[in-house]
């Protein structure tokens, strides 16, 4: 996927993965305006932006910041990093998804019981 459209910002696995990968995260109005125009419109006018922080501790400018970093510096958020996770498989799946989207190499270490 290349674009994520959100009605409101939520700190989900998908949102974090798109930020880490530097992909477009757009407001829902983009879909409606494209449909009205019957063509794809430039994304830059519909990207989540803002200096404030959502009550759920999400910085509105995060999608823009991470996408610009990926575009101008040619690397994703966690490029070149290697991470070892010592967590349950259920938790590891979510963390792995976000970290790998950002270019990280992830190793899961199974805890002994």
C-alpha positions as CSV (number, residue, x, y, z in Angstrom):
1,X,0.0,0.0,0.0
2,X,1.2,3.5,-0.8
3,X,-1.4,5.7,1.0
4,X,-3.3,5.5,4.3
5,X,-6.5,7.6,4.6
6,X,-7.7,8.3,8.2
7,X,-10.7,10.1,9.5
8,X,-8.8,10.7,12.7
9,X,-5.3,9.9,13.8
10,X,-5.1,6.8,15.9
11,X,-1.9,5.1,17.1
12,X,-2.5,1.8,15.4
13,X,-0.1,-0.7,13.9
14,X,-1.0,0.5,10.4
15,X,-0.5,4.2,11.3
16,X,2.9,3.5,13.0
17,X,4.0,1.3,10.0
18,X,3.1,4.0,7.5
19,X,5.0,6.7,9.5
20,X,8.0,4.4,9.9
21,X,8.0,3.7,6.1
22,X,7.6,7.4,5.2
23,X,4.3,6.8,3.3
24,X,1.4,9.2,2.7
25,X,-1.1,9.5,5.5
26,X,-4.0,11.6,4.3
27,X,-7.2,13.1,5.7
28,X,-10.5,11.5,4.6
29,X,-11.4,14.6,2.6
30,X,-8.9,13.5,0.0
31,X,-11.1,10.6,-1.1
32,X,-14.2,12.7,-1.4
33,X,-12.4,15.5,-3.3
34,X,-10.9,13.0,-5.7
35,X,-14.2,11.4,-6.3
36,X,-15.8,14.9,-7.0
37,X,-12.9,15.8,-9.3
38,X,-13.0,12.3,-10.9
39,X,-9.2,12.1,-10.7
40,X,-6.4,11.7,-8.2
41,X,-5.5,15.0,-6.7
42,X,-2.0,16.1,-5.3
43,X,-1.6,14.5,-1.9
44,X,0.3,17.4,-0.3
45,X,-2.9,19.4,0.3
46,X,-4.4,16.5,2.2
47,X,-1.6,15.3,4.4
48,X,-2.1,15.2,8.1
49,X,-0.4,18.4,9.4
50,X,-0.4,20.5,12.5
51,X,1.9,21.4,15.4
52,X,-0.5,20.3,18.1
53,X,-0.5,16.9,19.9
54,X,-3.7,14.9,20.0
55,X,-5.0,13.9,23.4
56,X,-3.9,10.4,22.6
57,X,-0.3,11.7,22.4
58,X,-0.1,11.7,18.6
59,X,1.8,14.5,17.0
60,X,-0.2,15.7,14.0
61,X,2.9,16.5,12.0
62,X,4.4,13.0,12.4
63,X,3.2,11.7,9.1
64,X,4.6,14.7,7.2
65,X,7.9,14.6,9.2
66,X,8.6,10.9,8.5
67,X,7.5,11.1,4.9
68,X,9.8,14.0,4.2
69,X,12.7,12.3,5.9
70,X,12.2,9.2,3.7
71,X,11.8,11.4,0.5
72,X,14.7,13.8,1.1
73,X,17.2,11.5,2.8
74,X,16.2,8.3,1.0
75,X,15.8,6.2,4.1
76,X,13.1,5.0,6.3
77,X,12.9,5.8,10.0
78,X,14.7,2.7,11.3
79,X,17.0,2.0,8.4
80,X,20.3,0.4,9.3
81,X,19.1,-0.6,12.8
82,X,19.0,-4.2,14.2
83,X,16.6,-4.9,17.1
84,X,16.3,-7.9,19.3
85,X,12.9,-8.4,20.9
86,X,12.4,-10.4,24.0
87,X,8.6,-10.4,24.1
88,X,5.7,-12.7,23.6
89,X,5.0,-13.8,20.0
90,X,1.7,-11.8,20.0
91,X,3.5,-8.5,21.0
92,X,6.4,-9.3,18.7
93,X,4.2,-9.5,15.7
94,X,3.0,-5.9,16.1
95,X,6.5,-4.5,17.0
96,X,8.1,-6.4,14.1
97,X,5.6,-5.1,11.6
98,X,6.3,-1.4,12.5
99,X,10.1,-1.8,12.8
100,X,10.4,-3.7,9.5
101,X,8.2,-1.1,7.8
102,X,10.8,1.4,8.9
103,X,13.7,-0.6,7.4
104,X,14.9,-2.3,10.6
105,X,16.2,-5.9,10.9
106,X,14.2,-7.6,13.7
107,X,15.1,-10.7,15.6
108,X,12.7,-12.3,18.0
109,X,14.2,-14.1,21.1
110,X,11.8,-16.5,22.7
111,X,11.8,-16.2,26.5
112,X,12.4,-19.4,28.3
113,X,9.6,-20.4,30.6
